[in-house]
Amino acid sequence: MPRLSNLRTLLLAALLAAAPLAHAIDRDQAAAKVQKQTGGRVLSVDSADRGGEKVFRVKVLTRSGEVRIVIVDAKTGRVR
């Protein structure tokens, strides 16, 4: 039985290590990420579904006065 116990421990450790990858970022984090990347002012943040994946649509007013929509993957935080 010690082998089974070790296997369970390793499996649990692997699951716990992978857990942070499963967490989504929230709308405030998405807004902060876009604001930092563009240097603009965030006007609004909406959640949407794109191809079965949750994303945030962040509307931002850039320094040049342009209004842009920036897509942020809610699972990874990747800005598209």
Beta strands, then each sheet from edge to edge (+ up, - down):
strand 1: 41-50
strand 2: 53-61
strand 3: 67-73
sheet 1: 1+ 2- 3+
end
